[in-house]
Amino acid sequence: MPGSVLIVYSTKDPAGLNIKTQLIEDFHFQQTEQTFQELPVYKLGDISLVGVQSIIIEAESLAEAFRADYALFASKHVSESGEPAFTVHTTGLTHEYAAHETAEPLLAWAYPQKMKIALLHLLNNREEYDLGNCKVSFEATHHGPVTLPYPVIFVEIGSTEENWKNSNAGRLVAEAIMAATSTEISDEGAVGFGGGHYAPKQTRITVEEKIAVGHIIAKYAMPVFDEQLFRVAVEKTRGGCRKAVIDWKGVRGEVRRGLEEAASTWGVEVIRV
C-alpha cells in the first residue's frame, strides 16, 4: 500500500541474514501468512521485512508483489582491503548502460533524506557497540536493482565474513534502517559528482550541512561529460534536486565545464567541495 516500507534481505547474504535476525529480535517483527519466493514475510505496522532467494542486487521482481514508498536493503559490503566499514548508497548502472542497449542510464530512484538518516545513525552510534574502528561513508551509485518504481537505499556491513556475521554490526545496521523509517528531515536533496567510490567529500557535506546527497556519480563513471547521466540523476531524486555537489579536484576539467553548463540549464546550484 502507498506509504508502506520494504526492508529486503537475501538468503545468500550473511550480513543480510544477520541484520534480519536483529530486526526480528530487537524490533519484534511478526511472521505473517504471506510469503515471497517461498520465504515468510514479517510485518511491523506498515513495514514489511522480505527475503529474496536471489542475490540481492538482482531483486527486480519485488514490485510485482509489493507496493511501497521506498525500500531499504540490508546487505553486505565487499572491498579488496577488507576494512571494517558501514556504507550507504543508492543503485544504478552508471557507466554500463550503453552495454544494456538502453536509451538512458539505468538509475534507481534515490531518497537522499533517508540515506542521510541511516548514515548519521551509523556514524553517531558505532561507539556504543564497540565498532568505532569501522569506517562510515556513502558509496557512489552502483549495481542493481534499478527498475523498482520506488527509491532504493542499501545499508551495508563490510567487509569480511567476520564483520558480516558480527551481531553488534547487525544490530547497529538494523537500528539505522529503523531510524530511516521513523525519522523525517527536511534537508535539501542533492546529487554528487566526482571523486572516488567512497565519496568522502559528498559524505562530509551531508554530515556537516543541511544537505542530503543521493545519487553520487564517481569520477570513474563519468570519464567524459554525459548530459544524460546528469539529467537522470537529477530527475530520479525523490523530492527534487536543486544542488549538485561536485568534488572539484575529483573530475576532469572538461567534465567540470559540462556539469556547470548542465546545472545552469536545469536550474541546479553547483557546490564545489
Rosetta blueprint (number, residue, H / E / L):
1 M L
2 P L
3 G L
4 S L
5 V E
6 L E
7 I E
8 V E
9 Y E
10 S E
11 T L
12 K L
13 D L
14 P H
15 A H
16 G H
17 L H
18 N H
19 I H
20 K H
21 T H
22 Q H
23 L H
24 I H
25 E H
26 D H
27 F H
28 H L
29 F L
30 Q E
31 Q E
32 T E
33 E E
34 Q E
35 T E
36 F E
37 Q L
38 E L
39 L E
40 P E
41 V E
42 Y E
43 K E
44 L E
45 G L
46 D L
47 I E
48 S E
49 L E
50 V E
51 G E
52 V E
53 Q L
54 S L
55 I L
56 I H
57 I H
58 E H
59 A L
60 E L
61 S L
62 L H
63 A H
64 E H
65 A H
66 F L
67 R L
68 A L
69 D L
70 Y E
71 A E
72 L E
73 F E
74 A E
75 S E
76 K E
77 H E
78 V E
79 S L
80 E L
81 S L
82 G L
83 E L
84 P L
85 A E
86 F E
87 T E
88 V E
89 H E
90 T L
91 T L
92 G E
93 L E
94 T L
95 H L
96 E L
97 Y H
98 A H
99 A H
100 H H
101 E L
102 T L
103 A L
104 E L
105 P L
106 L E
107 L E
108 A L
109 W L
110 A E
111 Y L
112 P H
113 Q H
114 K H
115 M H
116 K H
117 I H
118 A H
119 L H
120 L H
121 H H
122 L H
123 L H
124 N H
125 N H
126 R H
127 E H
128 E H
129 Y H
130 D L
131 L L
132 G L
133 N L
134 C L
135 K E
136 V E
137 S E
138 F E
139 E L
140 A L
141 T L
142 H L
143 H L
144 G L
145 P L
146 V L
147 T L
148 L L
149 P L
150 Y L
151 P L
152 V E
153 I E
154 F E
155 V E
156 E E
157 I E
158 G E
159 S E
160 T L
161 E H
162 E H
163 N H
164 W H
165 K L
166 N L
167 S H
168 N H
169 A H
170 G H
171 R H
172 L H
173 V H
174 A H
175 E H
176 A H
177 I H
178 M H
179 A H
180 A H
181 T H
182 S H
183 T L
184 E L
185 I L
186 S L
187 D L
188 E E
189 G E
190 A E
191 V E
192 G E
193 F E
194 G L
195 G L
196 G L
197 H L
198 Y L
199 A L
200 P H
201 K H
202 Q H
203 T H
204 R H
205 I H
206 T H
207 V H
208 E H
209 E L
210 K L
211 I E
212 A E
213 V E
214 G E
215 H E
216 I E
217 I E
218 A L
219 K H
220 Y H
221 A H
222 M L
223 P L
224 V L
225 F L
226 D L
227 E H
228 Q H
229 L H
230 F H
231 R H
232 V H
233 A H
234 V H
235 E H
236 K L
237 T E
238 R L
239 G L
240 G L
241 C L
242 R L
243 K E
244 A E
245 V E
246 I E
247 D L
248 W H
249 K H
250 G H
251 V L
252 R L
253 G H
254 E H
255 V H
256 R H
257 R H
258 G H
259 L H
260 E H
261 E H
262 A H
263 A H
264 S H
265 T H
266 W H
267 G L
268 V L
269 E E
270 V E
271 I E
272 R E
273 V L
